[in-house]
Amino acid sequence: MTPAARLSAAIEVIDIIERDRVPAAKALKEWGTAHRFAGSGDRAAIAGLVWDVLRRYASSAFLMDSDTARARLIGMLRLERNMDTATMAAMFDGSRYAPEPLTEAEQAALSHRSLKDAPAATAGDYPEWLDSHLAKVFGEDRAAEAVAMASRAPLDLRVNTLKSNRDKVLKALAHLHAKPTHWSPNGLRIALSADARNPGIQAEEDFIKGGIEVQDEGSQLAALLTAAKPGEQVIDLCAGAGGKTLALAAMMQGKGRLIATDSDKRQLVPIHERLSRAGVHNADVRTPKGETDSLADISATADLVVLDAPCTGTGTWRRNPDAKWRMRPGALEIRLKDQAEVLERAVPLVKAGGRIAYITCSVLPVENGEQVTAFVARHPEFAVVPPEQTASVLWDKAEEFAQAALQSPEGWLMTPRRTGTDGFFVSILKKAG
């Protein structure tokens, strides 16, 4: 397919998403099934265009003063891909399979309109009902922060130090142009262009042998900030597929006791194979059975309980851009209840002098600092460890991290704009000894 034909296909898919109100992934899959002549490169390029339109869904319509699928695509090409009008006009030429030529109104919009007077929610491409939440944490910077949360994320990897080291893996992945991450001492980053397909990491020898895992650098830092140590008893209470469990295991160097569980047993399905591949031998996966408490035998003995709490996922919008447009206030209320419940579940597990690491991939204060404040009010035996003390685990990067990340009395907030990572909040709560 020509680049122009890919534009036409993207407009068609966006129309389907809007008309049928289906998730983008479903619409793209169905389009690919119905157009088998499109090669893998074509499908990747079309998907890239569609995801980028969803990233700039509101701002592109504002720029073009039109909310059609075609207008949103044109606006996105200017805002997200910095394409000039002449380049666009060369592809929008009305030839076979190409979009119709740019109209006078479209050319005028590209020449004279901007986002200067757009509301913050429009310029930042997020639902208007979230504006007060984002204003509370970012103030006048909220549109700029949200724009950074809209751009495509790189592919980050974590080197499993139980089996390998970063220098070795860097050499093995030189063909993918992997580079060391800025903050994480065990991270690698592969930059991805707008049309690039995700490289087949799962086929790499280092992945097959357990030397690397896919994990955003922010998630790696969240694990590091827990300061899990060899010999400790650590409970990963919301382990899910095991991303942070694996990082914690490496930090513990195979020494001590690591327990992984999750209230949703379906989420735990991949963890067994991942732990085996990573060479983790000190982890005990506890799958819930009915109403039975899988941690009933543990009482005030954990050195560390890690809560990768259920949240809205606002910090991961750049990886799933259509999720933000489907998000509703009711979903936030449910997550707030879930977070309070999981915090309460952690309390009886922690020994005197032990700690809870509360982590979300959200940037909303109500899920982050406000949850922590409410928890400490309910449980005065816990106190927030000053954030500047927790950053010491980042060694020579601690001072620089303190300048980049947002620090509050309750913890750290990482964002794509500030730290180049997904959005993560981390708070360390210590129980009185």
Buried (B, 14 or more C-beta within 10 A) or exposed (E): BEEBBBBBBBBBBBBBBBEEEBEBEEBBBBBBEEBEEBEEEBBBBBBBBBBBBBBBBBBBBBBBEBBBBBBBBBBBBBBBBEBEBEEBBEBBBEEEEBBEEBEEEBBEBBEEBEBEEBEBBBBBBBBEEBBEBBBBBBEEBBBBBBBBBBBBBBBBBBBBBBBBEBEEBBEBBEEBEBBBBBBBBBBBBBEBEEBBBEBEBEEBEBBEBBBBBBBBBBBBBBBBBBBBBEEBBBBBBBBBBBBBBBBBBBBBEBEBBBBBBBBEEEBBEEBBEBBEBBBBEBBEBBBBEEEEEBBEEBEEEBBBBBBBBBBBBBBBBBBBBBBBBEBEEEEBEEBBEBBBEBBEBBBEBBBEEBBBBBBBBBBBBBBBBBBBBBBBEEBEEBBBBEBEEBBEBBEEBBEBBBEBBBBBEBBBBBBBBBBBBBBBBBBBBBBEE
